[in-house]
Amino acid sequence: MQTQPTNMQPSLPWWSYGHVWLVIAGPLLVVVACFVTAFIAIRHPDPVLAQDYYRRGLNINKTLAEQKALQLAPALETRNHVITPQPDVGGAKP
């Protein structure tokens, strides 16, 4: 004959255990994040690229290179002027 343990506690419902909510919280958080991401994607779609986007980019790069060359021109001239030796006028020494 088997004897039943006398110190058994009554079983609690599943929602009263904290670790169950910890297991459920992960996938539930992912589902909520999925809905938020879908809402943002639908609300703010990506703009459509122009058909000639590559040519426009090349033109922009060319324009920026020209502007940079114009901005550096005085600095290059000054640098070259500074390192140019001054002619000795009349043999006078300072």
C-alpha positions, 0 to 999 in steps of 0.5 A: 500500500502506498501512502500519500505525502501529507504536506502537499500544497494546493496547486496555484493557477499558471498566471500566479508564477513569475517565471511564466510571465518572464517566458511570455514577455520575450515573444510578446515584446517581439510581437509588439516591436513588429507592429510598431516597426510595421506602423512606422514603415507604412506611415513613412515610406522610403522615397523613390530614387530618381532614374538618373541618380548616378549621373546626379551624384557624379555632377555633385562630386564634380561641383564639390571638387571644383569648389574645393579647388577654388578654396585651396587656390589662395592657400597653395599660392601663399605656401608656394610664395613663402618657400620661394627664396627672395632675391638678394637685392644689392648684396645687402645683408640684414 
